[in-house]
Amino acid sequence: MKRTWITTGIVVMILAVLGTAVWRNEFRSQQTSTAVDLTTEIGREQAVREVEVSLWEASNAIFYYMFDPTATSLEEYRKQLVDVENFMNQYRHLTDRIPETSTMTTFDDHWYETVQHSESLVEIRDTLSTLKHNLRKQVYALQHSLLNESTLILNETVPHLQEKQDLIHHLAMLVWQVAFEADYSTDHPQSQTHKHFLATAQEIESTWNTYHRLEVSIDELAFTDALQSQCREFIEQLRLATEMGIKCRQQCLALWESTHASDDIIDFDMQEAIEHRLAIGLANETRQGH
């Protein structure tokens, strides 16, 4: 009987040891599983934060390019586009839940729209920069024709010489004025300057009409007709620049809204889901530690 009790005790002790070992292994397995989950969630959280930073840096680079169209700001914009894609791919690699893959699709749609607005802005700004450069050349060419070349035509034999000279000098002043008003209106589409630009453009046309109501020679008429046509073409190009300024402002507002929409998906969908799972993982780890 004594040997039986001893044998039974030994078996119980062996079972207890084995049970403890199994429990410890299970506990360690759970800890490892929890650690992997937390590591994954932290990886998601870091990736999505990098996406958020890069999307705003990309938009800021474009807005800076609007005011200072240099290669540096454009290069920064392109770099941030790559960063958004790379970090978003990291997030995708760590995410396999259907609700979040659906959220990623929504983000992709908004981000695609944001990039389209950005590319449109770059195109408009580049075209506008070229147009402004050409307009500066045109205004100097018109000034030269009005103040210098006209002296070859308006000599002492021309009737109404003083009146015509006064009109030509007035036109030279108006050309500078209309160019300034158009340039300001292009950069500030909501200002009242656009109305002044239209009024000055109309005054230039009226001044030419006043000139041509005076007696003019055939040579003089050929010269002034050509010069009036140049003024009309110049004003038309200025009008185009102001319209592009309006379009540029509209695209800027659209870019701002689409960037916010992309950011809201990160803040209110992606990050909230990650933070919720991180809280659960940390709570489980705390309970297992006890």
Buried (B, 14 or more C-beta within 10 A) or exposed (E): EEEEEEEEEEEEEEEEEEEEEEEEEEEEEEBEEBEEBBEBBBBBBBBBBBBBBBBBBBBBBBBBBBEEBEEEBBEBBEEBBEBBEEBBEBBBEBBEEEEBEEBBEEBBBBBEBBBBBBBBBBEBBEBBEEBBEEBEEBBEEBBEBBEEEBEEBBEEEBEBEEEBBEBBEBBBEBBEBBBBBBBBBBBEBEEEBBEBBBEBBEBBEEBBEEBBEEEBEEEBEEBBEEBBEBBBEBBEBBBBBBEBBBBBBBBBEBBBBBBBBBBEBBEEBBBEBBEEBBEBBEEBBEEEEE
